[in-house]
């Protein structure tokens, strides 16, 4: 018998109400959702490395990007019901 590895059941949500602006951006990205639900926000760089993790519970988030290199970044929002949403933005 070989040991089994538990698998998390995480589901991507395609209709999550999320607005990310401006896109493309220079030094700041704004994120607006319609919930006060506690969520984790991960920002991944063009190589897929997590460069920022935040826990948020507000419908409006503003992130300073001055210290990040230009490129295409991925934002991934997770709620604590194992659902997540991803979107991309470009930093010039």
C-alpha angles and dihedrals in degrees: 000000000000121000117254125229117222114239124214114229102226119167127199113226116213099186100051108141103241133149121195118186150215096022114203095033139182109206110344137043123198122206123195125186131169096240143078089202116133108258139168117234119201123186115202124198125227089276093054095253116141104243099170135025124184135172109219136181101174129090093231125056129174120194124196109224100180093113095048124093120242115271146092113305131191122222115203120189119194126189121201093253089074095259123128140184128201132198136165134230135181124232112202 
